[in-house]
């Protein structure tokens, strides 16, 4: 066995590949949180701009994004939010988004589960900002 065949981030520098899927049970690992934050930073706004008018949970996704950006949000809740947002922006997921509205059912389920667990951290100002974002994205402002 050589060092290249070992999966340990201590042996192979670079740790987690930001392009590969991450197991859900690792969502709170600090390195995974950083990777999810990178994925969300790169992909959230381009994707929400494309799909906001087509998905019924766009306001929830925007509110979760707003809450994840809030420094007052607890770190664990933020990590879970980033995991859900990263799943939303990934081009490959359980049900491919190219299948139209049906392709977002898995994303909607992820957000529903997330809100059931950490929804209490979404403040009225996160929801209000999300509604304003949604109006702007839909050209209603």
C-alpha positions, 0 to 999 in steps of 0.5 A, spaced: 500 500 500 502 506 498 500 513 500 496 515 494 491 509 495 490 511 502 483 516 503 486 519 509 486 527 508 492 527 513 496 522 508 493 525 501 493 533 502 486 537 500 481 532 504 475 532 501 474 533 493 468 539 493 466 536 486 464 529 489 458 527 493 458 527 501 455 522 505 449 526 509 452 523 516 458 527 515 454 534 514 457 537 521 464 535 520 468 542 519 471 540 513 465 538 510 461 544 512 467 548 508 466 544 502 458 545 503 459 553 504 464 553 497 458 549 493 453 554 496 457 560 495 458 558 487 452 555 486 446 558 490 444 564 486 445 562 479 441 556 480 435 560 484 435 565 478 434 559 473 428 556 477 425 561 482 419 561 478 418 554 477 419 551 484 414 552 490 419 552 495 423 557 492 421 562 498 424 557 503 430 556 500 431 563 500 430 564 507 434 558 509 440 561 505 439 568 508 439 564 515 445 561 513 448 567 512 446 570 519 452 570 524 447 569 529 445 563 527 448 557 531 453 553 528 450 546 528 444 549 524 448 553 519 451 547 518 445 543 516 442 549 512 449 549 508 448 541 507 441 542 504 443 548 500 449 544 497 444 538 495 440 543 492 445 546 488 449 539 486 447 538 479 447 530 480 442 528 486 437 523 487 432 525 482 435 529 476 433 536 476 432 536 468 426 532 469 422 538 470 418 540 476 418 532 478 426 533 478 425 538 484 421 533 489 427 530 492 430 537 494 423 539 496 423 533 501 430 535 503 428 543 505 421 540 508 425 535 513 430 541 514 425 546 516 422 541 521 428 540 524 431 547 525 426 551 522 425 555 529 432 559 527 428 562 521 427 569 523 421 573 520 427 578 517 430 572 514 423 570 511 421 577 509 428 578 505 427 572 502 420 574 499 423 581 497 428 576 493 423 572 490 419 578 488 425 581 485 427 574 481 420 574 478 420 581 476 415 583 481 418 589 484 
